[in-house]
Amino acid sequence: MSTDSDSDSSSNSCKAPDSDGEVAEDIAIVAFERKMDTAEDIVDGIGDRYESIDILEYHGDVFEEHWGEYDCFVGLMASGIAMRKTAHLLDASMGAVPAMTTASEAAGKQGVEKQAKALDAHVVNGDSTVATNLAVLDDELGPIERLDGPKAVLVDDDVSVLKRNGDDGVVLGCGSVAGADTEQFHAAWDTALEAAGLERSDVEFVATGTRKADEEGLLAAAEAWGLGVVAFEKETLEGFEGPTPSRSKELIGWPGIAEASALAAGRDHELLAKKTRYDEAVTVAIGR
């Protein structure tokens, strides 16, 4: 089963021999209504390689209803949905060859599950991520809202609830020049924390803008500290612009990443320490 919309990877996984040495001939593409055009494109691209390819619109019991009718299912959906809906149907001896990607990762965006991991949290209501990850893809989700308890919360099915695995801490909002190395991030973060009377153990995670989310030095430094990295879109950061003027606003239209991301990520949207630039390479602000 594949959850990738790419026709070549879908074809290769379905053509793999099963435990009896046979290859798939009857295929079902399971897709949400919004993905029907993509499903039709896949049929047009690989339809002549199989005995039959049917398109099934997704609903909660679609796999169970059609289990055994097809040699292979191609799911155009989040891999987590396909796994949850088929796990109880799988026979361990069937010789399945899984091939999975996620739409959010393919689009270079952080899905809800990845954000939860970065926040040291987990999604309580997994089915909700269908809607919230679609919102991620459409740049409509915005920052994760934080609620301190005790409190009762009433939510709809399209609201993902993330439960913290530990206590909350401060957030390091971080920007940098391109190519800043790992040691520059270490030094910048340590210096900022010391000035604020904080320690490494007080840090919950690192926040930045999507334009800096692939900086190797930042990612390596965060990994060394055991921290996740949450990246915010420009539109989100514009709603949390910090008090310190930023040249990036004048040059490229982005608000100052360090302060804006610290404010956006903090549970109280409070700035504990304004941005400070270190070694002319890394900018750090601390949020709560």
C-alpha positions, -999 to +999 in steps of 0.1 A: +000+000+000+013+035-008+002+068+005+022+087-021+005+106-049+035+100-072+026+075-098+060+059-102+063+051-064+027+039-063+033+016-093+065+001-079+050-007-045+019-024-061+040-043-086+061-059-058+054-097-056+034-109-026+042-139-004+029-162-033+052-146-058+023-129-076+020-092-085-010-069-080-034-068-109-066-053-094-059-019-078-081+005-058-072+041-054-087+055-022-089+093-022-106+122-005-130+142-028-104+170-031-079+144-045-101+129-072-083+147-100-050+133-088-065+098-087-077+102-123-042+114-133-027+082-117-052+060-136-043+078-168-006+073-161-005+036-151-039+022-160-026+001-188-003-018-165-030-035-145-061-056-151-083-029-134-080+003-114-110+015-094-113+049-076-130+048-042-140+079-023-126+078+012-149+072+042-141+057+076-149+021+067-138+021+030-108-002+035-127-027+056-157-028+032-134-036+002-107-056+019-100-087-001-115-074-033-082-058-046-046-068-047-034-034-037-047-001-022-032+032-031-042+058-005-041+095-014-041+106+022-020+111+053-001+078+060-014+078+096-049+075+084-042+046+061-022+028+089-049+033+115-077+021+092-059-010+079-038-021+109-065-044+122-070-060+088-034-069+080-021-104+081+016-104+092+024-131+067+010-113+037+044-099+026+033-063+023+057-038+010+049-004+025+059+028+008+048+060+026+053+097+024+033+126+038+019+155+018+030+181+043+066+169+042+065+168+004+054+204+005+081+214+029+057+221+057+054+209+093+024+187+098+006+186+131+023+153+142+057+168+135+049+200+154+037+178+183+070+159+184+089+192+183+068+204+213+074+172+232+037+164+229+014+139+213-019+142+194-048+129+215-074+127+188-056+113+157-085+114+133-086+153+136-053+156+118-070+150+084-085+185+086-057+202+105-029+189+081-050+201+052-051+235+069-013+232+072-010+226+034-033+256+027-014+279+052-045+283+073-037+266+106-017+293+123+002+288+155-008+261+181-029+277+208-019+268+244-043+265+273-033+261+309-055+241+332-074+231+350-098+238+322-125+219+302-123+223+264-150+215+239-137+210+203-150+199+170-136+169+150-114+193+130-094+205+160-063+185+169-056+183+207-019+181+217-011+169+252+022+179+267+045+150+277+062+172+303+063+206+319+063+238+298+095+259+296+108+289+277+112+291+239+143+302+220+132+323+190+161+321+166+172+337+133+206+335+116+226+344+086+228+316+059+254+290+068+258+298+105+275+268+121+265+246+150+289+261+175+277+296+167+241+285+176+254+268+208+273+299+219+244+322+211+218+302+230+240+297+260+248+334+262+212+344+259+201+319+286+228+330+309+219+367+305+183+358+314+192+337+344+181+305+327+197+271+319+195+247+290+170+225+309+146+255+310+142+254+272+112+237+257+120+240+220+134+263+194+112+284+171+121+300+138+106+310+105+101+286+076+128+304+056+153+293+082+139+259+089+165+241+068+196+257+083+219+228+090+237+245+119+204+253+137+190+218+132+222+201+144+224+224+175+188+217+184+194+179+180+225+182+203+204+199+229+176+174+225+152+201+213+125+201+186+123+230+160+090+246+151+089+268+120+063+295+114+051+308+081+056+345+073+019+353+077+019+339+113+050+358+123+035+390+110+008+387+137+035+385+164+060+412+153+085+420+181+093+454+195+128+457+180+132+471+145+144+446+120+163+451+087+147+420+073+113+438+073+128+465+051+148+442+028+126+411+023+093+419+041+097+394+069+094+406+105+123+399+128+123+362+131+139+358+165+114+380+184+083+371+163+089+333+166+095+336+203+063+355+208+043+332+185+055+300+201+053+310+238+022+298+257+017+334+270+030+351+239+053+370+262+088+381+254+112+374+283+143+387+265+145+409+234+166+397+205+204+399+207+228+392+179+258+370+185+290+368+164+272+386+136+256+353+127+228+342+151+200+362+166+182+349+197+151+361+217+134+342+246+097+338+248+072+323+273 
